[in-house]
Amino acid sequence: MKRLITFFAAIFLVACGISAAQEYVPTPVTVSKEKVKLNGKVYLSHVVLERQTLYGITKAYGVTEEDLYEANPSLRETGLQKNAILLVPFRENTVSAPETSSQDYTEHTVRWYEDIDDIARKYDVSVKEIMDFNDLKSRKLSTRQVLKIPVKKTVAVADTREETPDQPEKPAVDTVCVIPPPQEPVLPETDSASVLTFQALDKVDFSLILPLKAASSASEINMDFYSGVLMAVKDMEAEGTKIQLHVYDLNAGIPPIDALVKSNFVLGPVASRDLEAILQRVDGRVPVISPLDQKAASLSTNYSAFIQAPSAVDHQYEDLADWVKDDLEDGDKVILITEKGASNVTASVAIRSAMAHEELSYEIVNYAIVEGRGIPAILSGTMVKGGVNRVVVASESEAFMGDVVRNLGIMSGKGYNVVMYAPSKVRTFDTIEGSAYHDASLHISSSYFVDYSSPAVDRFVRTYRALFRTEPSQFAFQGYDTARMFIGACARYGTGWTRMLGSERVRGLHTDFLFVQDAKGNLHNSAVRRIIFEKNYSTTLQ
Protein backbone atom coordinates (compact mmCIF):
# COMPACT_ATOMS: atom_id res chain seq x y z
CA MET A 1 0.00 0.00 0.00
CA LYS A 2 1.12 3.56 -0.60
CA ARG A 3 0.87 6.32 1.98
CA LEU A 4 2.29 9.77 2.59
CA ILE A 5 4.65 10.62 5.42
CA THR A 6 6.79 13.51 6.62
CA PHE A 7 10.33 13.61 7.90
CA PHE A 8 10.77 13.06 11.64
CA ALA A 9 13.36 14.24 14.14
CA ALA A 10 16.77 12.45 14.16
CA ILE A 11 17.92 10.21 16.99
CA PHE A 12 20.64 11.08 19.42
CA LEU A 13 23.75 8.86 19.58
CA VAL A 14 25.42 8.79 22.93
CA ALA A 15 27.57 6.23 24.67
CA CYS A 16 27.47 5.91 28.42
CA GLY A 17 30.29 6.46 30.81
CA ILE A 18 31.86 9.59 32.26
CA SER A 19 34.70 8.42 34.45
CA ALA A 20 35.69 10.34 37.54
CA ALA A 21 39.01 10.02 39.34
CA GLN A 22 41.08 12.04 41.71
CA GLU A 23 44.02 12.13 39.27
CA TYR A 24 42.41 13.18 36.00
CA VAL A 25 44.63 13.21 32.90
CA PRO A 26 42.79 14.47 29.82
CA THR A 27 43.16 12.41 26.64
CA PRO A 28 44.92 14.33 23.83
CA VAL A 29 42.63 15.48 21.02
CA THR A 30 43.45 14.50 17.42
CA VAL A 31 41.79 16.80 14.90
CA SER A 32 39.43 14.89 12.62
CA LYS A 33 39.52 15.38 8.87
CA GLU A 34 36.15 13.70 8.24
CA LYS A 35 33.80 16.37 6.92
CA VAL A 36 30.01 16.36 7.06
CA LYS A 37 27.74 18.78 5.24
CA LEU A 38 24.39 19.56 6.87
CA ASN A 39 21.94 22.35 6.12
CA GLY A 40 24.48 23.97 3.82
CA LYS A 41 27.21 24.08 6.50
CA VAL A 42 30.37 21.98 6.72
CA TYR A 43 31.44 20.35 9.99
CA LEU A 44 34.18 18.03 11.15
CA SER A 45 32.98 14.82 12.79
CA HIS A 46 34.86 14.24 16.06
CA VAL A 47 34.63 10.97 18.03
CA VAL A 48 34.84 11.74 21.76
CA LEU A 49 37.38 9.57 23.57
CA GLU A 50 37.38 8.76 27.27
CA ARG A 51 38.70 11.63 29.41
CA GLN A 52 38.64 14.19 26.64
CA THR A 53 37.41 17.58 27.80
CA LEU A 54 35.35 20.30 26.19
CA TYR A 55 38.22 22.73 26.77
CA GLY A 56 40.70 20.41 25.05
CA ILE A 57 38.43 19.92 22.02
CA THR A 58 37.84 23.65 21.57
CA LYS A 59 41.56 24.37 21.73
CA ALA A 60 42.45 21.59 19.27
CA TYR A 61 39.89 22.74 16.70
CA GLY A 62 40.17 26.48 17.33
CA VAL A 63 36.48 26.92 18.15
CA THR A 64 34.61 28.03 21.25
CA GLU A 65 32.40 26.07 23.59
CA GLU A 66 29.42 28.04 22.30
CA ASP A 67 30.24 26.88 18.75
CA LEU A 68 29.99 23.27 19.93
CA TYR A 69 26.75 23.89 21.84
CA GLU A 70 25.28 25.52 18.75
CA ALA A 71 26.23 22.62 16.46
CA ASN A 72 25.21 19.95 19.01
CA PRO A 73 21.99 21.15 20.73
CA SER A 74 21.88 18.36 23.32
CA LEU A 75 25.46 18.90 24.53
CA ARG A 76 24.47 21.31 27.31
CA GLU A 77 22.20 18.67 28.84
CA THR A 78 24.27 15.52 28.35
CA GLY A 79 27.82 16.81 28.53
CA LEU A 80 30.61 14.94 26.76
CA GLN A 81 29.95 11.21 26.43
CA LYS A 82 32.50 8.57 25.47
CA ASN A 83 32.11 7.48 21.80
CA ALA A 84 29.61 10.26 21.10
CA ILE A 85 30.06 12.11 17.81
CA LEU A 86 30.44 15.88 17.94
CA LEU A 87 29.94 18.18 14.99
CA VAL A 88 32.69 20.80 15.01
CA PRO A 89 32.26 23.87 12.76
CA PHE A 90 34.82 23.65 9.96
CA ARG A 91 37.15 26.60 9.56
CA GLU A 92 39.72 27.04 6.79
CA ASN A 93 43.20 27.59 8.31
CA THR A 94 42.32 30.37 10.75
CA VAL A 95 39.58 30.96 13.27
CA SER A 96 37.10 33.62 12.31
CA ALA A 97 34.22 35.05 14.22
CA PRO A 98 30.86 33.65 13.20
CA GLU A 99 28.70 35.72 10.97
CA THR A 100 25.89 37.61 12.60
CA SER A 101 22.50 37.60 11.02
CA SER A 102 20.83 40.73 9.74
CA GLN A 103 17.51 39.22 10.79
CA ASP A 104 16.14 39.66 14.27
CA TYR A 105 14.58 36.18 14.29
CA THR A 106 15.11 32.63 13.13
CA GLU A 107 12.37 30.24 11.99
CA HIS A 108 11.52 26.99 13.73
CA THR A 109 9.18 24.34 12.33
CA VAL A 110 7.18 22.70 15.11
CA ARG A 111 7.58 18.93 15.33
CA TRP A 112 4.84 16.60 16.48
CA TYR A 113 6.38 15.92 19.90
CA GLU A 114 7.23 19.55 20.80
CA ASP A 115 5.34 22.05 22.89
CA ILE A 116 6.06 25.75 23.35
CA ASP A 117 8.06 25.12 26.55
CA ASP A 118 10.40 22.73 24.69
CA ILE A 119 11.00 25.32 21.99
CA ALA A 120 11.59 28.13 24.47
CA ARG A 121 14.22 26.04 26.28
CA LYS A 122 15.87 25.08 23.00
CA TYR A 123 16.44 28.69 21.93
CA ASP A 124 16.96 30.12 25.42
CA VAL A 125 14.05 32.53 25.18
CA SER A 126 10.89 32.85 27.25
CA VAL A 127 7.49 31.48 26.29
CA LYS A 128 6.12 35.02 26.46
CA GLU A 129 8.72 36.24 23.95
CA ILE A 130 7.68 33.54 21.48
CA MET A 131 3.98 34.23 21.97
CA ASP A 132 4.40 38.00 21.64
CA PHE A 133 6.69 37.73 18.61
CA ASN A 134 4.22 35.44 16.79
CA ASP A 135 1.06 37.13 18.08
CA LEU A 136 -0.10 33.83 19.60
CA LYS A 137 -3.31 33.94 21.60
CA SER A 138 -2.73 30.56 23.28
CA ARG A 139 0.09 28.16 24.04
CA LYS A 140 -1.30 25.50 21.70
CA LEU A 141 0.85 24.71 18.64
CA SER A 142 0.24 22.54 15.60
CA THR A 143 2.64 20.21 13.84
CA ARG A 144 4.64 21.94 11.06
CA GLN A 145 3.62 25.37 12.29
CA VAL A 146 6.44 27.82 11.56
CA LEU A 147 7.41 30.04 14.48
CA LYS A 148 9.65 33.09 14.44
CA ILE A 149 12.10 32.87 17.31
CA PRO A 150 13.59 36.22 18.41
CA VAL A 151 17.39 36.36 18.28
CA LYS A 152 19.34 38.72 20.49
CA LYS A 153 21.49 41.24 18.66
CA THR A 154 25.19 40.49 18.86
CA VAL A 155 28.42 42.43 18.40
CA ALA A 156 31.29 41.02 16.30
CA VAL A 157 34.26 39.66 18.24
CA ALA A 158 37.89 39.87 17.15
CA ASP A 159 39.63 36.74 15.87
CA THR A 160 40.84 34.98 19.01
CA ARG A 161 40.78 31.57 20.59
CA GLU A 162 40.66 32.88 24.12
CA GLU A 163 37.43 34.85 23.87
CA THR A 164 33.96 33.52 23.17
CA PRO A 165 32.63 34.69 19.79
CA ASP A 166 29.07 35.77 19.27
CA GLN A 167 26.49 33.12 18.89
CA PRO A 168 25.70 32.45 15.22
CA GLU A 169 22.16 32.43 13.95
CA LYS A 170 20.37 29.24 14.95
CA PRO A 171 19.43 26.96 12.06
CA ALA A 172 15.76 26.36 11.35
CA VAL A 173 16.41 22.59 11.32
CA ASP A 174 18.24 20.85 14.16
CA THR A 175 21.89 20.19 13.45
CA VAL A 176 22.68 16.56 14.12
CA CYS A 177 25.56 14.43 15.30
CA VAL A 178 26.77 11.58 13.12
CA ILE A 179 26.92 7.86 13.81
CA PRO A 180 30.18 6.51 12.35
CA PRO A 181 30.09 3.71 9.76
CA PRO A 182 29.58 0.13 11.04
CA GLN A 183 33.25 -0.29 11.97
CA GLU A 184 35.78 1.41 14.18
CA PRO A 185 36.04 5.02 12.97
CA VAL A 186 39.14 5.77 10.90
CA LEU A 187 40.18 9.40 10.88
CA PRO A 188 41.84 10.39 7.58
CA GLU A 189 45.24 12.05 7.78
CA THR A 190 44.80 14.31 4.75
CA ASP A 191 42.62 17.28 3.93
CA SER A 192 41.21 15.42 0.94
CA ALA A 193 38.61 13.55 2.97
CA SER A 194 35.25 13.47 1.23
CA VAL A 195 32.33 15.57 2.44
CA LEU A 196 29.31 13.45 3.35
CA THR A 197 25.98 14.81 2.14
CA PHE A 198 22.51 13.44 2.72
CA GLN A 199 19.37 14.01 0.72
CA ALA A 200 15.80 13.37 1.79
CA LEU A 201 13.90 10.61 -0.02
CA ASP A 202 10.79 11.29 -2.07
CA LYS A 203 9.48 7.89 -1.00
CA VAL A 204 10.36 5.49 1.80
CA ASP A 205 10.04 1.79 1.02
CA PHE A 206 9.95 -0.55 4.03
CA SER A 207 8.84 -4.07 4.87
CA LEU A 208 6.86 -5.08 7.95
CA ILE A 209 7.09 -8.75 8.99
CA LEU A 210 4.73 -10.04 11.69
CA PRO A 211 3.16 -13.42 12.52
CA LEU A 212 -0.35 -12.22 11.77
CA LYS A 213 -1.84 -15.70 11.31
CA ALA A 214 -3.95 -14.46 8.46
CA ALA A 215 -5.28 -17.95 7.83
CA SER A 216 -6.73 -18.27 11.33
CA SER A 217 -6.90 -16.04 14.40
CA ALA A 218 -4.46 -13.15 14.64
CA SER A 219 -2.21 -12.61 17.63
CA GLU A 220 -3.60 -9.72 19.68
CA ILE A 221 -0.12 -8.32 20.43
CA ASN A 222 0.96 -8.41 16.79
CA MET A 223 -2.31 -6.97 15.54
CA ASP A 224 -2.07 -4.11 18.04
CA PHE A 225 1.49 -3.40 16.93
CA TYR A 226 0.39 -3.53 13.29
CA SER A 227 -2.47 -1.12 14.03
CA GLY A 228 0.01 1.30 15.61
CA VAL A 229 2.21 1.15 12.53
CA LEU A 230 -0.79 1.93 10.32
CA MET A 231 -1.64 4.87 12.57
CA ALA A 232 1.89 6.24 12.11
CA VAL A 233 1.62 5.87 8.35
CA LYS A 234 -1.77 7.55 8.40
CA ASP A 235 -0.43 10.53 10.35
CA MET A 236 2.58 10.83 8.07
CA GLU A 237 0.30 10.74 5.06
CA ALA A 238 -1.10 14.10 6.11
CA GLU A 239 2.41 15.50 6.47
CA GLY A 240 3.73 15.00 2.98
CA THR A 241 6.24 12.24 2.07
CA LYS A 242 5.32 9.11 0.14
CA ILE A 243 5.74 5.66 1.59
CA GLN A 244 5.61 2.16 0.13
CA LEU A 245 4.69 -0.38 2.80
CA HIS A 246 5.02 -4.14 2.23
CA VAL A 247 3.31 -6.30 4.86
CA TYR A 248 4.29 -9.95 5.22
CA ASP A 249 2.55 -12.57 7.36
CA LEU A 250 5.35 -14.71 8.77
CA ASN A 251 2.93 -17.61 9.18
CA ALA A 252 2.79 -17.83 5.41
CA GLY A 253 6.56 -18.44 5.33
CA ILE A 254 9.77 -16.44 4.98
CA PRO A 255 9.16 -13.44 2.68
CA PRO A 256 11.06 -13.24 -0.65
CA ILE A 257 14.58 -12.15 0.26
CA ASP A 258 15.09 -10.32 -3.04
CA ALA A 259 12.12 -8.11 -2.18
CA LEU A 260 13.30 -7.47 1.39
CA VAL A 261 16.78 -6.28 0.40
CA LYS A 262 15.24 -3.71 -1.93
CA SER A 263 13.54 -2.05 1.05
CA ASN A 264 15.09 0.84 2.92
CA PHE A 265 14.66 -1.24 6.08
CA VAL A 266 12.85 -4.26 7.50
CA LEU A 267 10.73 -3.86 10.65
CA GLY A 268 10.25 -7.16 12.46
CA PRO A 269 9.70 -9.99 13.07
CA VAL A 270 9.06 -9.96 16.82
CA ALA A 271 10.60 -13.13 18.30
CA SER A 272 14.38 -13.62 18.41
CA ARG A 273 14.30 -16.92 16.51
CA ASP A 274 12.31 -15.34 13.66
CA LEU A 275 14.56 -12.29 13.59
CA GLU A 276 17.59 -14.55 13.33
CA ALA A 277 16.08 -16.36 10.37
CA ILE A 278 15.68 -13.04 8.53
CA LEU A 279 19.12 -11.77 9.54
CA GLN A 280 20.76 -14.95 8.23
CA ARG A 281 19.10 -14.57 4.85
CA VAL A 282 19.50 -10.85 4.21
CA ASP A 283 23.15 -11.05 5.34
CA GLY A 284 23.59 -7.37 6.19
CA ARG A 285 22.20 -6.08 2.89
CA VAL A 286 19.34 -4.18 4.57
CA PRO A 287 18.88 -2.88 8.15
CA VAL A 288 16.68 -5.20 10.22
CA ILE A 289 14.91 -3.66 13.23
CA SER A 290 13.90 -5.66 16.30
CA PRO A 291 10.64 -3.98 17.41
CA LEU A 292 9.55 -5.64 20.68
CA ASP A 293 11.75 -8.38 22.13
CA GLN A 294 14.27 -6.94 24.64
CA LYS A 295 16.26 -10.19 24.65
CA ALA A 296 16.83 -10.00 20.89
CA ALA A 297 19.74 -7.63 21.53
CA SER A 298 22.04 -10.66 21.80
CA LEU A 299 21.67 -11.23 18.04
CA SER A 300 23.99 -8.29 17.44
CA THR A 301 27.01 -10.45 18.31
CA ASN A 302 26.62 -12.58 15.16
CA TYR A 303 24.93 -10.32 12.63
CA SER A 304 25.36 -6.88 11.08
CA ALA A 305 22.93 -4.12 10.07
CA PHE A 306 20.88 -4.94 13.17
CA ILE A 307 18.96 -2.32 15.18
CA GLN A 308 17.48 -3.06 18.61
CA ALA A 309 14.51 -0.71 19.15
CA PRO A 310 13.39 -1.70 22.70
CA SER A 311 16.00 -0.82 25.30
CA ALA A 312 17.51 -3.72 27.23
CA VAL A 313 16.97 -4.08 30.97
CA ASP A 314 20.64 -3.30 31.69
CA HIS A 315 20.05 0.24 30.47
CA GLN A 316 17.24 0.55 33.03
CA TYR A 317 19.57 -0.45 35.86
CA GLU A 318 22.27 1.93 34.62
CA ASP A 319 19.80 4.80 34.53
CA LEU A 320 18.42 3.93 37.97
CA ALA A 321 21.90 4.21 39.49
CA ASP A 322 22.51 7.44 37.62
CA TRP A 323 19.19 8.77 38.91
CA VAL A 324 20.15 8.05 42.52
CA LYS A 325 23.40 9.94 41.94
CA ASP A 326 21.51 12.87 40.37
CA ASP A 327 19.13 13.09 43.36
CA LEU A 328 21.75 12.68 46.08
CA GLU A 329 22.21 15.68 48.36
CA ASP A 330 24.28 16.41 51.46
CA GLY A 331 22.85 14.56 54.44
CA ASP A 332 21.23 11.82 52.32
CA LYS A 333 22.08 8.14 52.64
CA VAL A 334 21.98 5.40 50.00
CA ILE A 335 20.86 1.97 51.19
CA LEU A 336 20.93 -1.12 48.96
CA ILE A 337 18.50 -3.91 49.93
CA THR A 338 19.19 -7.38 48.55
CA GLU A 339 17.54 -10.76 49.10
CA LYS A 340 19.52 -13.36 51.01
CA GLY A 341 19.60 -16.73 49.26
CA ALA A 342 17.76 -15.49 46.16
CA SER A 343 17.51 -18.07 43.38
CA ASN A 344 17.81 -15.39 40.68
CA VAL A 345 20.50 -12.82 41.40
CA THR A 346 20.72 -11.29 37.92
CA ALA A 347 19.04 -8.02 38.92
CA SER A 348 21.10 -7.77 42.10
CA VAL A 349 24.40 -8.19 40.27
CA ALA A 350 23.45 -5.78 37.48
CA ILE A 351 22.23 -3.07 39.86
CA ARG A 352 25.30 -3.33 42.08
CA SER A 353 27.51 -3.11 39.01
CA ALA A 354 25.66 0.00 37.84
CA MET A 355 26.02 1.62 41.27
CA ALA A 356 29.74 0.83 41.29
CA HIS A 357 30.07 2.45 37.87
CA GLU A 358 28.50 5.61 39.30
CA GLU A 359 30.90 5.39 42.27
CA LEU A 360 28.00 5.50 44.73
CA SER A 361 28.70 4.86 48.40
CA TYR A 362 25.98 2.79 50.06
CA GLU A 363 25.22 0.49 52.94
CA ILE A 364 23.83 -3.00 52.25
CA VAL A 365 20.90 -4.59 54.07
CA ASN A 366 20.72 -8.24 53.04
CA TYR A 367 17.95 -10.42 54.44
CA ALA A 368 15.54 -13.25 53.67
CA ILE A 369 11.75 -12.89 53.76
CA VAL A 370 11.50 -15.01 56.90
CA GLU A 371 13.61 -12.36 58.66
CA GLY A 372 11.34 -9.53 57.52
CA ARG A 373 9.74 -8.85 60.90
CA GLY A 374 13.08 -7.89 62.40
CA ILE A 375 14.21 -5.63 59.58
CA PRO A 376 12.67 -2.33 60.89
CA ALA A 377 15.04 -2.53 63.86
CA ILE A 378 18.01 -2.95 61.51
CA LEU A 379 16.82 -0.11 59.29
CA SER A 380 16.46 2.14 62.34
CA GLY A 381 20.17 1.73 62.98
CA THR A 382 20.98 2.28 59.32
CA MET A 383 18.79 5.18 58.19
CA VAL A 384 19.33 8.89 58.86
CA LYS A 385 16.76 11.30 60.25
CA GLY A 386 18.14 14.55 58.89
CA GLY A 387 18.27 13.65 55.20
CA VAL A 388 16.59 11.45 52.62
CA ASN A 389 17.09 7.70 52.79
CA ARG A 390 17.44 6.64 49.14
CA VAL A 391 16.66 2.93 49.20
CA VAL A 392 17.58 0.87 46.13
CA VAL A 393 15.92 -2.56 45.99
CA ALA A 394 18.02 -4.95 43.92
CA SER A 395 15.46 -7.68 43.36
CA GLU A 396 12.73 -8.65 40.91
CA SER A 397 11.02 -11.09 43.30
CA GLU A 398 7.40 -10.13 43.91
CA ALA A 399 7.27 -11.70 47.37
CA PHE A 400 10.50 -10.05 48.50
CA MET A 401 9.51 -6.68 47.03
CA GLY A 402 6.23 -6.83 48.91
CA ASP A 403 8.09 -7.39 52.19
CA VAL A 404 10.48 -4.50 51.47
CA VAL A 405 7.60 -2.14 50.68
CA ARG A 406 5.91 -3.14 53.96
CA ASN A 407 9.07 -2.42 55.95
CA LEU A 408 9.65 0.90 54.24
CA GLY A 409 6.09 1.86 55.10
CA ILE A 410 6.87 1.15 58.76
CA MET A 411 9.99 3.34 58.57
CA SER A 412 8.03 6.20 56.98
CA GLY A 413 5.54 5.94 59.84
CA LYS A 414 8.45 6.36 62.26
CA GLY A 415 9.36 9.68 60.68
CA TYR A 416 12.12 8.61 58.30
CA ASN A 417 12.15 10.29 54.88
CA VAL A 418 12.25 7.37 52.43
CA VAL A 419 12.54 7.37 48.64
CA MET A 420 12.51 3.95 46.98
CA TYR A 421 14.25 3.02 43.69
CA ALA A 422 13.42 -0.32 42.10
CA PRO A 423 13.36 -2.24 38.78
CA SER A 424 10.45 -1.47 36.46
CA LYS A 425 9.11 -5.01 36.82
CA VAL A 426 7.45 -3.93 40.08
CA ARG A 427 4.65 -2.43 38.00
CA THR A 428 3.52 -5.94 37.06
CA PHE A 429 3.20 -7.18 40.65
CA ASP A 430 -0.48 -7.76 41.46
CA THR A 431 -0.05 -8.60 45.15
CA ILE A 432 1.35 -5.17 46.12
CA GLU A 433 -1.08 -2.30 46.62
CA GLY A 434 -0.33 0.64 44.36
CA SER A 435 -0.80 3.04 47.26
CA ALA A 436 2.24 1.45 48.96
CA TYR A 437 4.41 2.51 46.01
CA HIS A 438 3.16 6.08 46.35
CA ASP A 439 3.79 6.08 50.11
CA ALA A 440 7.38 4.98 49.40
CA SER A 441 7.76 7.59 46.62
CA LEU A 442 8.80 4.82 44.23
CA HIS A 443 11.19 5.79 41.42
CA ILE A 444 11.58 3.41 38.47
CA SER A 445 13.48 3.58 35.18
CA SER A 446 11.42 1.89 32.49
CA SER A 447 11.62 1.33 28.75
CA TYR A 448 7.96 2.21 28.35
CA PHE A 449 5.48 4.57 29.95
CA VAL A 450 2.46 6.40 28.55
CA ASP A 451 1.63 9.79 30.04
CA TYR A 452 -2.12 9.98 29.47
CA SER A 453 -2.15 13.63 30.54
CA SER A 454 -0.18 14.49 27.39
CA PRO A 455 -2.24 16.19 24.64
CA ALA A 456 -0.39 14.16 22.00
CA VAL A 457 -1.33 10.91 23.74
CA ASP A 458 -4.92 12.06 24.08
CA ARG A 459 -5.10 12.77 20.32
CA PHE A 460 -3.65 9.35 19.55
CA VAL A 461 -6.11 7.54 21.83
CA ARG A 462 -9.13 9.36 20.37
CA THR A 463 -8.06 8.67 16.78
CA TYR A 464 -7.23 5.04 17.54
CA ARG A 465 -10.66 4.51 19.11
CA ALA A 466 -12.36 6.00 16.07
CA LEU A 467 -10.39 3.84 13.62
CA PHE A 468 -10.28 0.50 15.43
CA ARG A 469 -13.21 0.68 17.87
CA THR A 470 -11.02 -0.32 20.82
CA GLU A 471 -8.48 1.05 23.27
CA PRO A 472 -4.81 1.13 22.22
CA SER A 473 -2.56 -1.25 24.15
CA GLN A 474 1.12 -0.62 24.90
CA PHE A 475 1.92 -2.60 21.73
CA ALA A 476 -0.14 -0.19 19.63
CA PHE A 477 1.83 2.70 21.11
CA GLN A 478 5.09 0.86 20.43
CA GLY A 479 4.12 0.21 16.81
CA TYR A 480 3.29 3.88 16.34
CA ASP A 481 6.47 5.21 17.95
CA THR A 482 8.77 2.73 16.21
CA ALA A 483 7.29 3.29 12.76
CA ARG A 484 7.37 7.08 13.05
CA MET A 485 10.93 7.05 14.31
CA PHE A 486 12.52 4.93 11.61
CA ILE A 487 10.38 5.98 8.66
CA GLY A 488 11.02 9.59 9.61
CA ALA A 489 14.79 9.17 9.91
CA CYS A 490 14.91 7.33 6.59
CA ALA A 491 12.79 9.96 4.84
CA ARG A 492 14.94 12.78 6.13
CA TYR A 493 18.39 11.36 5.40
CA GLY A 494 17.85 8.98 2.51
CA THR A 495 20.06 5.94 1.93
CA GLY A 496 22.56 7.11 4.58
CA TRP A 497 19.97 7.31 7.34
CA THR A 498 21.63 4.73 9.62
CA ARG A 499 24.73 6.94 9.76
CA MET A 500 22.64 9.88 10.85
CA LEU A 501 20.98 8.44 13.92
CA GLY A 502 22.14 11.31 16.09
CA SER A 503 21.62 14.81 17.53
CA GLU A 504 19.14 14.45 20.34
CA ARG A 505 16.88 12.10 22.21
CA VAL A 506 13.72 11.35 20.28
CA ARG A 507 10.60 11.27 22.46
CA GLY A 508 7.63 9.18 21.43
CA LEU A 509 4.22 8.70 23.00
CA HIS A 510 5.22 5.50 24.72
CA THR A 511 8.99 5.15 24.43
CA ASP A 512 12.08 7.23 23.75
CA PHE A 513 14.99 6.54 21.42
CA LEU A 514 18.65 7.24 22.13
CA PHE A 515 20.99 4.89 20.29
CA VAL A 516 24.47 3.63 21.05
CA GLN A 517 26.66 1.63 18.72
CA ASP A 518 28.34 -1.64 19.61
CA ALA A 519 31.71 -2.94 18.39
CA LYS A 520 30.13 -4.47 15.26
CA GLY A 521 28.38 -1.23 14.32
CA ASN A 522 24.92 -2.45 15.34
CA LEU A 523 22.64 0.02 17.11
CA HIS A 524 20.92 -0.37 20.48
CA ASN A 525 18.33 1.88 22.06
CA SER A 526 19.56 2.96 25.50
CA ALA A 527 16.73 5.40 26.32
CA VAL A 528 14.56 4.83 29.36
CA ARG A 529 11.84 6.87 31.03
CA ARG A 530 11.96 7.98 34.67
CA ILE A 531 8.66 7.47 36.48
CA ILE A 532 7.79 8.73 39.96
CA PHE A 533 4.92 7.49 42.14
CA GLU A 534 4.17 10.77 43.91
CA LYS A 535 2.97 11.07 47.51
CA ASN A 536 -0.26 12.65 46.24
CA TYR A 537 -1.03 9.36 44.42
CA SER A 538 -0.26 10.70 40.97
CA THR A 539 2.26 9.06 38.66
CA THR A 540 4.51 11.44 36.75
CA LEU A 541 7.05 11.18 33.95
CA GLN A 542 10.17 13.10 34.86
Sequence and secondary structure as in RCSB ss.txt:
>XXXX:A:sequence
MKRLITFFAAIFLVACGISAAQEYVPTPVTVSKEKVKLNGKVYLSHVVLERQTLYGITKAYGVTEEDLYEANPSL
RETGLQKNAILLVPFRENTVSAPETSSQDYTEHTVRWYEDIDDIARKYDVSVKEIMDFNDLKSRKLSTRQVLKIP
VKKTVAVADTREETPDQPEKPAVDTVCVIPPPQEPVLPETDSASVLTFQALDKVDFSLILPLKAASSASEINMDF
YSGVLMAVKDMEAEGTKIQLHVYDLNAGIPPIDALVKSNFVLGPVASRDLEAILQRVDGRVPVISPLDQKAASLS
TNYSAFIQAPSAVDHQYEDLADWVKDDLEDGDKVILITEKGASNVTASVAIRSAMAHEELSYEIVNYAIVEGRGI
PAILSGTMVKGGVNRVVVASESEAFMGDVVRNLGIMSGKGYNVVMYAPSKVRTFDTIEGSAYHDASLHISSSYFV
DYSSPAVDRFVRTYRALFRTEPSQFAFQGYDTARMFIGACARYGTGWTRMLGSERVRGLHTDFLFVQDAKGNLHN
SAVRRIIFEKNYSTTLQ
>XXXX:A:secstr
 EEEE                SS           EEEETTEEEEEEE  TT  HHHHHHHHT  HHHHHHHSTTH
HHH   TT EEEEE  SSS       SSSEEEEE  TT  HHHHHHHHT  HHHHHHHTT SSS   TT EEEEE
        S SSS        SS        SS     SSTT  EE     SEEEEEEEE   TTS   HHHHHH
HHHHHHHHHHHHTTTEEEEEEEEEGGG S  HHHHTTSSEEE  SSHHHHHHHHHHHTTSS EEE S GGGGGGG
GT SSEEE S  HHHHHHHHHHHHHHH  TT EEEEEEETT S  HHHHHHHHHHHHTT   EEEEE GGGGGGH
HHHHHTT  SSSEEEEEE    HHHHHHHHHHHHHHHHTT EEEEE  GGGGG TTS HHHHHHTT EEEES   
 TTSHHHHHHHHHHHHHHSS   HHHHHHHHHHHHHHHHHHHHGGGGGGG  SS EE SS EE EEE TTS EEE
   EEEEE TTS EEE 
